[in-house]
Structures are given as C-alpha cells and as structure tokens.
Amino acid sequence: MMPPALILALVLLLSLIHISHLQQEDGWQAAVLLSAILGSDHLTERGRSSMYWLAAEAWDLAREPERRRDALGGFLVSAELLPEDDELHARANEVRAAFLAEKVRRHPLL
C-alpha cells in the first residue's frame, strides 16, 4: 500500500491535470482522469463527493449525458454521508431539480 502522503500527491497531480483538460475544453480526458481517481479507495467522503461533481462537469463538457447523470447520482449518494453545509445543500438541490426536470421532459404526463 502506498504511503498517504504519496497518495495525496498523486490525487493532487491528477486533479491539476484534470483542471488543465477542462480549461482546454477536453472534457473526455478530464472525465477519464477523474474516473481513475474515483476508482481508488484513497478519497475521503468529501473528496469523493467533490470528484463526482467535477466528473459530472467533465462529462457534460464531453457531451456524455448518461455518464454525467451517473456522476451526479454518485455525488448525491456520497453527499448523503456528509454533514450538510450550504454549498453541499445547494449542489444537492441543483442535482435533484435537474433529475426531476429530466424525468418530466421524458414523461410529460407526470
């Protein structure tokens, strides 16, 4: 097992690469990097929640709505495990509203 400091350094490096890809509007590469980070067992719940949020933004940029939806679902699940704060609450409400709007678009008679 890698030492925690090395894991943190690796996650930070991958996060910086992710930000670079987002700035270049390369959502696919950014999302792939975040998927690798999410696949590790080395994140705190808050870190996992943040990574899911960033992954959703990256998949949106990559025009991958199904993967974006999966990342947002992951965000909601991980956010439920955290003490609520204003930012987390606002993001969770935004995701729930987007899911509801999508459901209504798909099934207008609801």
Residue pairs with C-beta under 8 A, 6 or more apart in sequence:
2 10
2 42
4 42
7 40
7 42
11 37
11 40
11 42
11 43
11 47
14 33
14 34
14 36
14 37
15 37
17 33
18 30
18 33
18 34
18 37
18 54
18 58
19 30
21 27
21 29
21 30
21 33
21 58
22 30
22 57
22 58
22 61
25 61
26 61
27 57
27 58
27 59
27 60
27 61
27 62
27 63
27 64
28 58
28 62
28 64
30 54
30 58
30 61
30 62
31 55
31 58
31 59
31 61
31 62
31 64
31 67
31 71
34 51
34 54
34 55
34 58
35 55
37 43
37 51
38 48
38 51
38 52
38 55
38 74
43 51
45 78
45 81
45 82
46 82
48 74
48 78
49 75
49 78
49 79
49 82
49 88
52 71
52 72
52 74
52 75
52 78
53 71
53 75
53 91
55 67
55 71
55 74
56 68
56 71
56 72
56 75
59 65
59 67
59 68
59 70
59 71
60 68
69 99
69 102
72 95
72 98
72 99
75 91
75 92
75 95
76 92
76 95
76 96
79 88
79 91
79 92
82 88
103 110
104 110
